[in-house]
């Protein structure tokens, strides 16, 4: 619904404390009188682990799109890079995707976006000359630092092997690692150590 109406939307997630702080700051911006006067509508969509069905559905969809793009990828494209970037945030403590309808404006680790929202009073006056998108992106771009590492976990259960992957941020070939994970599920195979 929001996408068809071309509304601004913040999709965000991470650790519970960060989500609460982001929601608080984003709500202040969302309810600002100048934005209301200009007819600017911002929707907030938290992807929280506590809302398990939303959380799993969101990340399953992103993973499916990522796998589909990775299987058929012959060259780098903007959509594939945005999906890869978003998929790399799955285990981050803070991430944000800012859209206008179906157009992704910013997809980043959430700390920079939170700082931009905290600094809203400093760039709010730019809304008299610029649209919200431009004013926000100018502030965000000024604050954004270089993200040192990008990590993507691809479960072996998907049945594909990706030989190389290009980083969606710096375009370098990513290093490959093998990791092991245990979620301590009941009924999992166990080894008895005597």
BELSUL-V953880 format. One record per backbone hydrogen bond with DSSP energy under -1.0 kcal/mol. NH is the residue of the N-H (numbers start at 1). CO is the residue of the C=O. Records with the same first field share a line. If there is no record, write none. Layout:
NH: CO  CO
This chain:
5: 1
6: 3
7: 2
8: 41
9: 99
10: 43
11: 97
12: 45
13: 95
15: 93
19: 15
20: 16
21: 17
22: 18
23: 19
24: 20
25: 21
26: 22
27: 23
28: 24
29: 25
30: 26
31: 27
32: 29
36: 32
37: 33
38: 34
39: 36
40: 35
43: 8
45: 10
47: 12
52: 50
55: 51
56: 52
57: 53
58: 54
59: 55
60: 56
61: 57
62: 58
63: 59
64: 60
65: 61
66: 62
67: 63
68: 64
69: 65
70: 66
71: 67
72: 68
81: 77
82: 78
83: 79
84: 80
85: 81
86: 82
87: 83
88: 84
89: 86
90: 87
92: 89
95: 13
96: 108
97: 11
98: 106
99: 9
100: 103
101: 7
103: 100
105: 98
106: 98
108: 96
110: 94
114: 110
115: 111
116: 112
117: 113
118: 114
119: 115
120: 117
122: 119
123: 119
124: 120
127: 124
128: 125
129: 126
130: 126
135: 131
136: 132
137: 133
138: 134
139: 135
140: 136
141: 137
142: 138
143: 139
144: 140
158: 155
159: 156
167: 172
171: 167
174: 165
188: 185
